[in-house]
Amino acid sequence: MRKLEIGQHRFTDVFVGDEPGHGGACHEYYIGRANDSLDVPVGEFGHVKFQKGPVSEWWINGCHQEDLLVIVIDRLRGFQSGEFKCRENALALTKIEEALHWLNHRTSDRQARGVEGKNLE
Protein backbone atom coordinates (compact mmCIF):
# COMPACT_ATOMS: atom_id res chain seq x y z
CA MET A 1 0.00 0.00 0.00
CA ARG A 2 1.11 3.51 -0.71
CA LYS A 3 0.07 6.55 1.33
CA LEU A 4 -0.92 9.55 -0.77
CA GLU A 5 0.81 12.79 0.14
CA ILE A 6 -1.81 15.02 -1.49
CA GLY A 7 -3.75 17.56 0.58
CA GLN A 8 -3.90 17.81 4.36
CA HIS A 9 -3.61 14.82 6.67
CA ARG A 10 -4.94 16.26 9.90
CA PHE A 11 -7.59 13.60 10.47
CA THR A 12 -7.42 11.05 7.67
CA ASP A 13 -4.94 9.40 5.34
CA VAL A 14 -5.66 7.99 1.88
CA PHE A 15 -3.88 4.90 0.60
CA VAL A 16 -3.61 3.32 -2.82
CA GLY A 17 -4.31 -0.42 -2.60
CA ASP A 18 -3.12 -1.59 -6.02
CA GLU A 19 -0.66 -0.91 -8.80
CA PRO A 20 -1.55 1.23 -11.82
CA GLY A 21 -3.36 -0.67 -14.53
CA HIS A 22 -3.62 -0.19 -18.27
CA GLY A 23 -3.79 3.56 -18.81
CA GLY A 24 -1.75 4.39 -15.71
CA ALA A 25 -4.48 4.74 -13.05
CA CYS A 26 -4.95 2.77 -9.84
CA HIS A 27 -8.31 1.20 -8.96
CA GLU A 28 -8.47 0.76 -5.16
CA TYR A 29 -8.20 3.34 -2.41
CA TYR A 30 -8.63 3.17 1.36
CA ILE A 31 -9.34 5.98 3.81
CA GLY A 32 -8.45 5.69 7.49
CA ARG A 33 -7.54 7.74 10.55
CA ALA A 34 -4.34 9.73 10.15
CA ASN A 35 -1.28 8.16 11.72
CA ASP A 36 2.13 9.43 10.58
CA SER A 37 3.96 6.34 11.77
CA LEU A 38 1.99 3.77 9.77
CA ASP A 39 1.84 2.97 6.08
CA VAL A 40 -1.53 1.21 6.34
CA PRO A 41 -4.99 2.65 7.06
CA VAL A 42 -5.98 2.80 10.72
CA GLY A 43 -9.69 2.30 11.42
CA GLU A 44 -10.80 2.12 7.80
CA PHE A 45 -13.53 4.66 7.01
CA GLY A 46 -13.90 3.83 3.38
CA HIS A 47 -12.81 1.67 0.52
CA VAL A 48 -13.28 2.94 -3.01
CA LYS A 49 -13.06 0.49 -5.89
CA PHE A 50 -12.99 2.03 -9.35
CA GLN A 51 -14.02 0.40 -12.60
CA LYS A 52 -11.20 -1.80 -13.84
CA GLY A 53 -11.25 -2.34 -17.58
CA PRO A 54 -13.83 -1.28 -20.15
CA VAL A 55 -17.45 -1.91 -19.13
CA SER A 56 -18.05 -3.58 -22.48
CA GLU A 57 -15.38 -6.18 -21.65
CA TRP A 58 -15.42 -6.39 -17.84
CA TRP A 59 -19.03 -5.38 -17.09
CA ILE A 60 -19.55 -2.99 -14.16
CA ASN A 61 -17.05 -3.86 -11.43
CA GLY A 62 -16.48 -0.52 -9.71
CA CYS A 63 -17.44 3.13 -9.46
CA HIS A 64 -16.19 6.04 -11.56
CA GLN A 65 -14.52 9.27 -10.47
CA GLU A 66 -17.67 11.10 -11.56
CA ASP A 67 -19.58 9.23 -8.82
CA LEU A 68 -17.29 10.65 -6.14
CA LEU A 69 -17.62 14.16 -7.54
CA VAL A 70 -21.42 13.81 -7.41
CA ILE A 71 -21.19 12.89 -3.70
CA VAL A 72 -18.98 15.92 -2.92
CA ILE A 73 -21.28 18.21 -4.93
CA ASP A 74 -24.28 17.00 -2.91
CA ARG A 75 -22.44 17.58 0.40
CA LEU A 76 -21.31 21.08 -0.56
CA ARG A 77 -24.80 21.99 -1.77
CA GLY A 78 -26.08 20.81 1.61
CA PHE A 79 -23.56 22.98 3.45
CA GLN A 80 -24.48 25.93 1.22
CA SER A 81 -28.14 25.52 2.14
CA GLY A 82 -27.42 25.64 5.86
CA GLU A 83 -25.45 27.44 8.50
CA PHE A 84 -22.07 26.57 6.95
CA LYS A 85 -22.67 28.56 3.77
CA CYS A 86 -19.53 30.47 2.78
CA ARG A 87 -17.57 31.82 -0.17
CA GLU A 88 -14.98 29.04 0.01
CA ASN A 89 -17.66 26.32 -0.22
CA ALA A 90 -19.25 28.15 -3.16
CA LEU A 91 -15.92 28.37 -5.01
CA ALA A 92 -15.11 24.71 -4.32
CA LEU A 93 -18.60 23.70 -5.47
CA THR A 94 -18.22 25.64 -8.72
CA LYS A 95 -14.86 24.04 -9.49
CA ILE A 96 -16.06 20.52 -8.70
CA GLU A 97 -19.16 21.04 -10.86
CA GLU A 98 -16.81 22.23 -13.61
CA ALA A 99 -14.64 19.13 -13.20
CA LEU A 100 -17.74 16.93 -13.52
CA HIS A 101 -18.78 18.87 -16.62
CA TRP A 102 -15.42 18.26 -18.33
CA LEU A 103 -15.35 14.56 -17.45
CA ASN A 104 -18.88 14.20 -18.85
CA HIS A 105 -17.79 16.19 -21.93
CA ARG A 106 -14.91 13.74 -22.42
CA THR A 107 -17.33 10.80 -22.20
CA SER A 108 -19.73 12.40 -24.70
CA ASP A 109 -16.85 13.00 -27.09
CA ARG A 110 -15.67 9.39 -26.77
CA GLN A 111 -19.24 8.16 -27.38
CA ALA A 112 -19.55 10.34 -30.49
CA ARG A 113 -16.28 8.95 -31.84
CA GLY A 114 -17.33 5.36 -31.04
CA VAL A 115 -14.37 4.72 -28.75
CA GLU A 116 -15.98 4.79 -25.30
CA GLY A 117 -15.29 1.62 -23.37
CA LYS A 118 -12.37 0.61 -25.52
CA ASN A 119 -8.72 0.32 -24.56
CA LEU A 120 -6.96 2.21 -27.30
CA GLU A 121 -3.23 1.99 -27.74
N, C-alpha and C positions, 0 to 999 in steps of 0.2 A: 504494500500500500504506500501511496505517496501523499503527503500532506500538501495541500495547496497553500501557497504563500501569497494569495490575492486578497485584498481587502483587510479589514480589521479582524482580530481574533480575540476579542475581549471575552466572549462568552461561548463561542462555538468554533470548531475546526471543521474543515471539509477535506475529505480524503478521496483520492481516485483509487478505485478497486480493481482496475484492469489495465491492460496495455492498450495503446492506440490500435485501432483496427484499420481496415481499408479506408483510405481517405484521411487518416491521421487523427481521428477523434476517439476519445475513450467513451465507454458506455455505462460504467457503474460508478456511483459516487455515494459516499456515506457522510453523514453529519452527526457530530457528537460534541459533548462538552469540551471546551478548550482545556488543554493540558500541554504546556510547552515541553514536558519531558517525555512524552509518548508519541510514537509514530503510528498509533492506531486510534480509532475513535473510542472515546470513553462515554458510556451511557448513550448509545445510539439513539438519535432523535429521528433520523430519516435515512432511507435508502432510496436512491433514484436510479432506475434502470432505464436507459435510453434504447430506442429502436436499434437493433443490430442487424444490418443488412437491409436490402430493399424489401419493402412490404410485399411486392409482387413475388419475391423469391422466398422470403422468410416468414411471411404473414406478419401479424402485429405481435411483437414480442417485447415492446417497451414504449415509453412515452417519448415525446419530442420536446425540444427546447421551447417551442411555442406554448406547450402546455404549462410549463413553469412560468413563463411570462404572463400568461392569462391569470394564474394564481396570484402573482405579485400585483398585477393591475387591479384585481378585485380587492385585495387587502388595502392598497393605497386609496382606491376609491372609497372604501369604508372609512379609513382614517380621515379623508377629506370631507366626509359627510358628518363627522362628529367633532368632538372637542380637540382632536389632534390635527385639525386642518392647519396647514402652513405652506409657505412659499416653497420650501425645500421638497415637501411631498408632491406639490403640484408640478415642479420641474422634473422630479424623478418620474412621476406618472407620465408626463408628456414624452420623455425620452424612451421609456419602456414601451409605450404605445407605438412610438415611431419604430423601435426595434422590431416589434411584432409586425408592423406594416411591411417593413422591408423583407422580413423572412417570408411573409405570405406572398409578397411580390415575386420573390425568387421562386417560390413554388409554382405560382401561376405561370411564370415564364417557362419553367421546366415542363409544365403540363402542355403549354402551347407548342413547345418544340418537340413534344413526344419523348422526352428523356427522363421524366420523373420516375423514380423508383428503379433506376438503372445505374449500375456501377459502370461509369465511363472511364476509360483509361485516359 
